[in-house]
Amino acid sequence: MVAAAHDVVVGLVVGIPVLVVAVGAGVALRFRGRGPASAVPPGEVASDVPTDVELAAGAEVARRAEAPVPEAPSGTEVTGAPEPEARVEVPEAPTYRGRLGKARGLLAGYLGAVRSRGKIDATTWDDLEEALIRADVGVGATDALLDDLRTRVRAGEIGDPDALLDALRGDLVAALDTPRRDLTPPGSARAAGDGDSRHVDVWLFVGVNGVGKTTTLGKVATRLTAGGTTAVLAAGDTFRAAAGEQLALWASRSGAEIVRGAEGGDPSSVVYDAVQRAAARGADVVLADTAGRLHNKANLIEELKKIRRVSDRPPGKVTEVLLVIDATTGQNGLAQAAVFTEAVDVTGVVLTKLDGTAKGGIVVAIQRELGLPVKLVGLGEGPGDLVDFDPGSFVDALF
Amino acid sequence: MFERLTDRFEGILGRLRNRGRLTEADIEDVLREIRTALLEADVEIGVVRTFVGAVRERCVGLELSRALSPGQQVVKIVNEELTGLLGGETLRITYASRPPTVVLLAGLQGSGKTTAAAKLARWFKQQGRNPMLVGADLQRPAAVEQLRVLAGQIGVTVFSEATDPVAVAQAGLAEARRLGRDVCIVDTAGRLAIDAELMEEVRRIAEVVSPDYTFLVIDAMTGQDAVATATAFHQTLALDGVILTKLDGDARGGAALSVKEVVGRPIAFASTGERLEDFDLFHPDRMADRILGMGDVLSLIEQAERTFDEGTAAKAAAAMLEGRFTLEDFLEQLQQVKRMGPLSGVLSMLPGLSKDMKQASSMVDDRQVGQVEAIIRSMTPAERLDPATIDGSRRLRIANGSGTTTADVNALLKQFREMQKLMKGFSKGGLAGAMGGLGGMFGRGGPKLSPTALAELQSTSDLAGAPGGPLAGLTGMGGLPGMGGAPGSGRGSARATKGGSSKGGRKGKGGGRVTPKSR
């Protein structure tokens, strides 16, 4: 099997250029026939393109490189624990209703229509289906929810639209309500290690690009430090330009210490150093940022697995792997959750940007298919705009 | 990108293709599947309804054509409607008569505005322009820093100052004028469409810079909400188009398609990777083909044009056709293809590759390409010209020199021999023979090019090969025997379901049609 796979790979390496040449050469010949108008001036190709490509290729290599984990901290820089700014202020936790008030009403129309019709008919089901799909719950989960309700209507359990909506609400809340929604308390690794003060919890923040990992981490840091927990931030996103700076600002806001590596460096070693640093300082938890990565990039998922392995090496112990998902995400969120869970054993979801018009219904599908609980919800850009997930309020907002 | 949708359609339509006659129930089945597929691809539900309605209308009372089976006609209709849905033509940038041409980027948080701004600057630079970037995202910590780092990689100036976004935009534009830049790209902070205050701010930015182009940056993974967001931004800013980011993920893209439908603005650019050069104009007609499993041959060709040294390519093609393609030529070609990006990316643009094949392609990474390169570079010039001279001890020397094993060297040599046979296929049997040979190279897990894909390839090469040109032999064949490396299995009915399907463009439709051949 391995040999066969290898043959296929070599076949590809050899074959693709051939195909490309065949097609490309045909074009070149055609353009030669037509005159130079459409052809690229060779000079430009020679001078301009390669330079850019090489530049970027350098970055590419740096990112894809699978360097061994340096055991000794090399090039990582620990920013001494900044004096916490006078007092870390955590604004009052915002409420769903308050935040979502402006965004409500998108689905209300459908549900109002369902209520006002007075009886359950074909249009009722169409309206419910549309409302759920518009909330990004997805075709599969929507069908399952509605099929179940249809059976109950047929059995006479549900008689009128109000009861139907209540039942749907109840089903959604039940689907999202699991006892595993609480975050593992920081310091649990130490407790498990018989109070050995060197043991330190590691929380990994993972997800695709642009979902708000760094911001979420900053908010979590603010919240933890305000509660008296000592956190060390690991700037494990060494790929995105200035991600480290962004996290450093959050570190100074929250008063947590930050460990940074060189841009383009090995993220595993940054997390490793942060764990060492946290253990030496007797900190409770390391909050590790990671670069955004699309779940279909196998090499990047491998890199993430390695970060997890390294983080789990004593004195570190991974107690949370939080998958950050943007509420605007559509059905692809399910694939994201599946791949990340498979790769790094995600413990919970953080649903961000729920203060917009998007409903984040994909978490219903994620919970249903993968049993992955939503733990936190992001409701804005402020340090305090991160709250515990509450299924009841979430479903109400959905409606 | 769009693979999921493609898979779905291939599943549904594959069944249709094999049917001679469609019943009304068939049509409803297909429509339901199409609806689900589009919804799962995050196309907005209203747009899906319109789309399915349009397809239904055209399917019912379908004029039966002699040339196409009813199933093929449905495929054609779906393709046409999809092309329409994706938008008509590729955007052409018209530059302001009084430079600079101002481009404003706006969007939700995390949609990729800053990266898109840098990529856009690179794109303009490649068009021979002299762009400047203005960092007006003062909201997100270190956003301007990120822009500076990216701009540094492409040698573009960034203007920003710690005042307020409107002032920065205004001063940035003045700076661009002063420096004589002809394109000025303004990056703004991410904002929610319902945040009245920030929407007012971006409106004022637009007011002071009066952009020639205002683009909404949308994440390809966005769900049903994309339309609401786009509508709101359009009301505030009067958008000119959309930049679709993160298209290199799986599934997705659906929501962005609906934006065109609802807002009436095209997808102008698409970003397909993390590297700054993974960015280009969006080609709607090609994307529709892609959804239908045709691959993106035209994009591939254009990319090839851009990165290929014409002379080398022509020389290699000639060498290929004359059957004297050496390892030296191959090495040269490999360099060129590498310049087009990661091999797996190039591969994903080839049409009709099966799932297995795509899976296999994800195993190809640039390290393996490097290995192949290293092996060839460890050969003497004489060995490269005539690999037959490589005996056991030379093999060992090459393996040692390239840090590989003799098994690796053998594998490469074997593949190369296969390829040389394939070259002979090119010169003798045209594309079909060559493709058959290629299939053989890949073995059982190899590419199963669908008949339609081949028809497409043929029409492409038809377009490529001028009449009487060296590649003319590739065209005009009805059956394509020996596909999938199984000589004689003859999946030979190449049907031109594609013929005349996309609107105008460079497809050379006249010659693209292949008469169905039943077996």
Boltz contact constraints between the chains, C-beta under 6 A:
constraints:
  - contact:
      token1: [A, 8]
      token2: [B, 360]
      max_distance: 6.0
  - contact:
      token1: [A, 8]
      token2: [B, 442]
      max_distance: 6.0
  - contact:
      token1: [A, 8]
      token2: [B, 445]
      max_distance: 6.0
  - contact:
      token1: [A, 9]
      token2: [B, 363]
      max_distance: 6.0
  - contact:
      token1: [A, 9]
      token2: [B, 364]
      max_distance: 6.0
  - contact:
      token1: [A, 9]
      token2: [B, 368]
      max_distance: 6.0
  - contact:
      token1: [A, 10]
      token2: [B, 411]
      max_distance: 6.0
  - contact:
      token1: [A, 10]
      token2: [B, 415]
      max_distance: 6.0
  - contact:
      token1: [A, 11]
      token2: [B, 415]
      max_distance: 6.0
  - contact:
      token1: [A, 11]
      token2: [B, 441]
      max_distance: 6.0
  - contact:
      token1: [A, 11]
      token2: [B, 442]
      max_distance: 6.0
  - contact:
      token1: [A, 12]
      token2: [B, 364]
      max_distance: 6.0
  - contact:
      token1: [A, 13]
      token2: [B, 368]
      max_distance: 6.0
  - contact:
      token1: [A, 13]
      token2: [B, 369]
      max_distance: 6.0
  - contact:
      token1: [A, 13]
      token2: [B, 372]
      max_distance: 6.0
  - contact:
      token1: [A, 14]
      token2: [B, 415]
      max_distance: 6.0
  - contact:
      token1: [A, 14]
      token2: [B, 419]
      max_distance: 6.0
  - contact:
      token1: [A, 15]
      token2: [B, 438]
      max_distance: 6.0
  - contact:
      token1: [A, 15]
      token2: [B, 441]
      max_distance: 6.0
  - contact:
      token1: [A, 16]
      token2: [B, 343]
      max_distance: 6.0
  - contact:
      token1: [A, 16]
      token2: [B, 346]
      max_distance: 6.0
  - contact:
      token1: [A, 16]
      token2: [B, 347]
      max_distance: 6.0
  - contact:
      token1: [A, 17]
      token2: [B, 333]
      max_distance: 6.0
  - contact:
      token1: [A, 17]
      token2: [B, 334]
      max_distance: 6.0
  - contact:
      token1: [A, 17]
      token2: [B, 337]
      max_distance: 6.0
  - contact:
      token1: [A, 20]
      token2: [B, 304]
      max_distance: 6.0
  - contact:
      token1: [A, 20]
      token2: [B, 337]
      max_distance: 6.0
  - contact:
      token1: [A, 21]
      token2: [B, 316]
      max_distance: 6.0
  - contact:
      token1: [A, 21]
      token2: [B, 333]
      max_distance: 6.0
  - contact:
      token1: [A, 23]
      token2: [B, 301]
      max_distance: 6.0
  - contact:
      token1: [A, 24]
      token2: [B, 304]
      max_distance: 6.0
  - contact:
      token1: [A, 24]
      token2: [B, 308]
      max_distance: 6.0
  - contact:
      token1: [A, 24]
      token2: [B, 313]
      max_distance: 6.0
  - contact:
      token1: [A, 25]
      token2: [B, 313]
      max_distance: 6.0
  - contact:
      token1: [A, 25]
      token2: [B, 317]
      max_distance: 6.0
  - contact:
      token1: [A, 26]
      token2: [B, 461]
      max_distance: 6.0
  - contact:
      token1: [A, 26]
      token2: [B, 464]
      max_distance: 6.0
  - contact:
      token1: [A, 26]
      token2: [B, 465]
      max_distance: 6.0
  - contact:
      token1: [A, 26]
      token2: [B, 471]
      max_distance: 6.0
  - contact:
      token1: [A, 27]
      token2: [B, 301]
      max_distance: 6.0
  - contact:
      token1: [A, 27]
      token2: [B, 464]
      max_distance: 6.0
  - contact:
      token1: [A, 28]
      token2: [B, 310]
      max_distance: 6.0
  - contact:
      token1: [A, 28]
      token2: [B, 313]
      max_distance: 6.0
  - contact:
      token1: [A, 28]
      token2: [B, 314]
      max_distance: 6.0
  - contact:
      token1: [A, 29]
      token2: [B, 469]
      max_distance: 6.0
  - contact:
      token1: [A, 30]
      token2: [B, 464]
      max_distance: 6.0
  - contact:
      token1: [A, 30]
      token2: [B, 466]
      max_distance: 6.0
  - contact:
      token1: [A, 33]
      token2: [B, 466]
      max_distance: 6.0
  - contact:
      token1: [A, 40]
      token2: [B, 305]
      max_distance: 6.0
  - contact:
      token1: [A, 40]
      token2: [B, 306]
      max_distance: 6.0
  - contact:
      token1: [A, 45]
      token2: [B, 309]
      max_distance: 6.0
  - contact:
      token1: [A, 49]
      token2: [B, 307]
      max_distance: 6.0
  - contact:
      token1: [A, 53]
      token2: [B, 339]
      max_distance: 6.0
  - contact:
      token1: [A, 55]
      token2: [B, 153]
      max_distance: 6.0
  - contact:
      token1: [A, 56]
      token2: [B, 275]
      max_distance: 6.0
  - contact:
      token1: [A, 56]
      token2: [B, 276]
      max_distance: 6.0
  - contact:
      token1: [A, 56]
      token2: [B, 277]
      max_distance: 6.0
  - contact:
      token1: [A, 60]
      token2: [B, 275]
      max_distance: 6.0
  - contact:
      token1: [A, 102]
      token2: [B, 194]
      max_distance: 6.0
  - contact:
      token1: [A, 103]
      token2: [B, 194]
      max_distance: 6.0
  - contact:
      token1: [A, 130]
      token2: [B, 45]
      max_distance: 6.0
  - contact:
      token1: [A, 133]
      token2: [B, 45]
      max_distance: 6.0
  - contact:
      token1: [A, 134]
      token2: [B, 224]
      max_distance: 6.0
  - contact:
      token1: [A, 136]
      token2: [B, 223]
      max_distance: 6.0
  - contact:
      token1: [A, 136]
      token2: [B, 224]
      max_distance: 6.0
  - contact:
      token1: [A, 139]
      token2: [B, 36]
      max_distance: 6.0
  - contact:
      token1: [A, 139]
      token2: [B, 39]
      max_distance: 6.0
  - contact:
      token1: [A, 139]
      token2: [B, 40]
      max_distance: 6.0
  - contact:
      token1: [A, 210]
      token2: [B, 110]
      max_distance: 6.0
  - contact:
      token1: [A, 210]
      token2: [B, 112]
      max_distance: 6.0
  - contact:
      token1: [A, 211]
      token2: [B, 110]
      max_distance: 6.0
  - contact:
      token1: [A, 212]
      token2: [B, 110]
      max_distance: 6.0
  - contact:
      token1: [A, 241]
      token2: [B, 146]
      max_distance: 6.0
  - contact:
      token1: [A, 241]
      token2: [B, 149]
      max_distance: 6.0
  - contact:
      token1: [A, 241]
      token2: [B, 150]
      max_distance: 6.0
  - contact:
      token1: [A, 242]
      token2: [B, 142]
      max_distance: 6.0
  - contact:
      token1: [A, 242]
      token2: [B, 145]
      max_distance: 6.0
  - contact:
      token1: [A, 242]
      token2: [B, 146]
      max_distance: 6.0
  - contact:
      token1: [A, 242]
      token2: [B, 149]
      max_distance: 6.0
  - contact:
      token1: [A, 245]
      token2: [B, 142]
      max_distance: 6.0
  - contact:
      token1: [A, 245]
      token2: [B, 145]
      max_distance: 6.0
  - contact:
      token1: [A, 246]
      token2: [B, 141]
      max_distance: 6.0
  - contact:
      token1: [A, 246]
      token2: [B, 142]
      max_distance: 6.0
  - contact:
      token1: [A, 249]
      token2: [B, 141]
      max_distance: 6.0
  - contact:
      token1: [A, 294]
      token2: [B, 249]
      max_distance: 6.0
  - contact:
      token1: [A, 296]
      token2: [B, 249]
      max_distance: 6.0
  - contact:
      token1: [A, 296]
      token2: [B, 250]
      max_distance: 6.0
  - contact:
      token1: [A, 298]
      token2: [B, 362]
      max_distance: 6.0
  - contact:
      token1: [A, 328]
      token2: [B, 222]
      max_distance: 6.0
  - contact:
      token1: [A, 328]
      token2: [B, 225]
      max_distance: 6.0
  - contact:
      token1: [A, 329]
      token2: [B, 221]
      max_distance: 6.0
  - contact:
      token1: [A, 329]
      token2: [B, 223]
      max_distance: 6.0
  - contact:
      token1: [A, 330]
      token2: [B, 42]
      max_distance: 6.0
  - contact:
      token1: [A, 330]
      token2: [B, 222]
      max_distance: 6.0
  - contact:
      token1: [A, 330]
      token2: [B, 223]
      max_distance: 6.0
  - contact:
      token1: [A, 330]
      token2: [B, 255]
      max_distance: 6.0
  - contact:
      token1: [A, 331]
      token2: [B, 40]
      max_distance: 6.0
  - contact:
      token1: [A, 331]
      token2: [B, 42]
      max_distance: 6.0
  - contact:
      token1: [A, 332]
      token2: [B, 221]
      max_distance: 6.0
  - contact:
      token1: [A, 332]
      token2: [B, 251]
      max_distance: 6.0
  - contact:
      token1: [A, 332]
      token2: [B, 252]
      max_distance: 6.0
  - contact:
      token1: [A, 356]
      token2: [B, 192]
      max_distance: 6.0
  - contact:
      token1: [A, 357]
      token2: [B, 194]
      max_distance: 6.0
  - contact:
      token1: [A, 357]
      token2: [B, 225]
      max_distance: 6.0
  - contact:
      token1: [A, 357]
      token2: [B, 228]
      max_distance: 6.0
  - contact:
      token1: [A, 358]
      token2: [B, 225]
      max_distance: 6.0
